């Protein structure tokens, strides 16, 4: 099954939620007018796209309709998709892995799917011919390292670990030395599930960043925030909270399959201007792919 088919199947609930509501609006209104636009705006808000983004999308749609004198239902829908695509294409979703060992730092709250995302993306990189080292720096959560070990074994990547409770920054330091020793292409660093109100955890993240900046000043660096799509509007707040602590370069959106809240993707990108780089649409190791805005919108609209 190709990725678009996986995405289409995985986003079934989101499509049912958004597409059905939009079609219901058009079934009631016989002409494209302000009342129709108000109803569409309400649909977008109710579909977890968010108030601010929904108002912006409909404002742009209103301008397009006036400028192009759009009166056809299908042309309105097409214009809506094009406006959403403009929002999602804030930046290319490609990882910057130019200077080796390139570093990918994973952050996110516990339960978002961070460990599984690391395993799946490591697998993606290894299949692309990269040699990958993984630093098990989430030393605060019981069994976090054991869980990561399983995924590293599945993805044929190399894990560097220390006992539970060890200093996370020291694990990253060890992993940097290992990466140099074996000439690795990519170093992936797991981190503790950080909540924005836990200052000591944020301090640990700062220490990890200092070690990376000191030891690998020339390396390419990505900071990926893992977000659970099922959290809906709370996902937008999580991104804003993490942005205050670290320079996030991209978002990994997990659990898109099985949720009706996939519309939050649009709100996340619009309100934070950070690209979605990967999306997870299943439990298998291959169910994680580079985000494609066209495929995403085709799958939900």
N, C-alpha and C positions, 0 to 999 in steps of 0.2 A: 504494500500500500504506500503510495506517495505521500509526501508531507501535506500537500493540500487536502488530500482525502482524509488524513488523520485530523487535520485542523477542522475540516468541515464536520466530521463526525464528532470531534471533541467539543465543538462550539454549538452543538445542536440545541442545548438549553438556552444559550444566549441568543441564538438566531430566533428560536421560538418566542423569546421574550421581546426582542426589539422588532423583528420583522413583522410579527403578527400584529403588534400594537400600531406600527406605521401603516400597515395595510388596512387596519380597522379605521384609522383616521381618514384615509382616502376613500374608503367605502361609504363614509358618512357625508363627506364634502364633495360637491359636484364642480367646484371651481377653486382655483388657486387664489386664496385671499388671506387677509390678516388673521381671520379666525382659524384657518387651516394651519397657519404657521404657529399660532399660539398652542394649538393641540399637539403639533409635532414637538414643540419645545418641551411640553409637559411629558411626552413620551420619552424624550432623551433624558430628562431629569430622573424619571422613574426607572430608567435602564442603567443607573449607576454611572452615567457619563459625568454627572456633577452639575450643579447649578451654574457656576461660572462658565464652564465650557459649553454647556447647552445653550446658554444665552448668546455666547459668541458665535457658535455654529449657525444658529437660526438668524442672527443678524447678518452674517455673511450670505446665507441662503436668500434672505429677503433682498439684499442688494443684487445678487445674481439674477433673481426672478425679475426685478425691475429693469435691470440693464439689458437682459437678453429677452425680455418679454415672454418668459416661460409660462405656458398654460397647460402643458401636458404633464400628467402624473408621473410617467416614466422619466421625463426629463428633470422633474423636481428631485426624484430619487437619485438620479445620476449625479446631479449637482451636489446633493447631500453627501454622497460617497466621495466625490472629488474634494470637497471642503474638509472632510474628515481625513482624507489621505494627506492633504497639505499639512495638517496638524501632526500626523504621525511621522511624516518624513522630516522631522526636525534635524536629523543627522543620520548618516549611514550606519546601519547596525553591525558594522564589521569591527572585530576586535583588533586593537593595535598590538601586534606581536613582532614588531620589526627588530628591536634590539634585544638579543637573548642574553641571559634568560629573561623573557618577558614575564612580568608579574601580574597575576590576577588575584586580587584580594576580594573575598566573598564576605559580605555582611548581611545581616537580617535577623529578625526576631526568631526565637525558637518556634518550631512548628511550621515555618513557611516553606520548608522543603529545601533548605540550604545544602545539606549533606548529599541528598540525592541529586541535586542540580550539579554539584561539583563532580560527582561520579559520571553523570551523563555528558557534561561538557568536556571532562577529561577524555572520555571515550571518543567524543567527536574529534578532539584534537589528535589523539593517538591514531585514529583511523585516517587522519589527514597527514600522517607521517611525522608528527611531532613527538619528541621525547618529553614526558611530563613528570614532574616531581610535585607531590602534594604535602603541604605542611599541616599536620593535625594540631592546629593551635587553638581549637575549642577544648581547652583542658578543664573547664569548669563544669561541663555537663557530663553526668555519669553515662558511660558507654558510648560517648560521642566518637572516640577514637576507634573503637571496635566497629562501629557502624561504617565509619569512613574507610576502614581497612577492607571491608567487604566490597565496597564500591571501587576501591583502587585495584583490587584483584580482578574484578569484572572488567575494568577498563584498561588493564595492563599498564597502569601508571605506578610510580614508586612513592611509597609513603614514608614520611619522616615523623617520628612521634617521640613523646616522653611520657612518663607516668601521669596519671590523673592529678590535677592540681598544680602541675608544673607551670613555670612562668611562660605564657604564650609567646612573648617576644623571643625567648631563648629557643623555642621550637622553630620559629621562623628563621632565626640565625643559623641553626643547624641545617635547615632545609636549603638555605642559600649556599652553604658550604657544599652540600651534596650536589646541588645543581651545577656548581662550578666543577666539581670533581668528575661528574659524568657528562659534562657539556650539554646539559638539558636545554631544551628550547623554551619551555614554559614552567614557571613555578606558580602553583595554585596554593593560596593560603586560606584555610578555613579559619573562622573566628567565632567567638562565643555569641550566642543569641542575644544581641544587645537591644535593650529597651531604652528609649531616650531619657528616661528618668533614673537610670542606674549609672551614676557618674563614674564609679570605679571601673565599670566595663568600658565606658567611653575612654577612660584614661589608658586602659590596656590597648585599645585600638590605636591611640596616639603613639604609644611606645612601639607597637609593631610597625607603624608607618615610619618612625624615626630609624629603626633598624634597617628597613628596606631602603630608605633614602640614603643612609650612610654607606651601606654595603653595595648597593646596586644603583648608584646615581645616574648611570647612563641607560639603564634598562627601561623598556617600555612598561607602562603601568596602567592597569585597568582596575577600577573599584566597582564591582557589580553588587547591586542590592537585590536580594531575592525577596519577592513579594508573592504572597498567596492571593490569587485572584478572587477566591471565595470571600475575602474580607471586604470586598466592595469599596465603599467610600473611605473606609479606614485605611485602605492602601495608599490613598493620596496623602493622608496625614502622616503615615509612616515615612514616605519619601521625603516630605518636608522636614521631619524630625532628623533623619539621617543626614540630610544635606547640610544641616547646621554643624555637623561633627566631622564629616569627611567629604572629599570631592568625588561624588559619585559620577562615574562615566557612563553607566548603563544599568538597565534593569533586566532581571530574569523573572519572568512572570510564570508562576507554577500553577498547577491544578486548574487550567483553563477547561479541561474536560470535566464535566459534571457540575459546572456552575452556570447560573443564568446571569452572572455579574461581569461577563467579559467586556461589557461596554466601558468598564472602568479604565481600560487601556487608554482610551482617548483622553479621559480626564487627567490621568497620570502624566502623560506626555505634555499636554497643553499647559497644565498648571506648573510643571517643573522644568520643562524644556530639556528633559533627559530622555534619550532614546531607549525603546525596548530593544534589547539585543538578542534575547533568547526567549522562547516560549515552550512550556512543557504541556503536552497534551496526552499524557498517558504514564503508566507505571514502568514500562520497559526501558532498558538502557538507551534504546534508539529513539525514544519519544521526546526528544529535545532538539529543536532546530533554530537556526537563525531566523529572527522575526522578519516577515515580509508583509508590509502594510496592505498591498493589493490583495494578497491571498486572505489576509485577516478580514478585510472588509467584504470581499466576495463571499466569505464563509458566513458572515452574520447578516448581510443585506442581500 
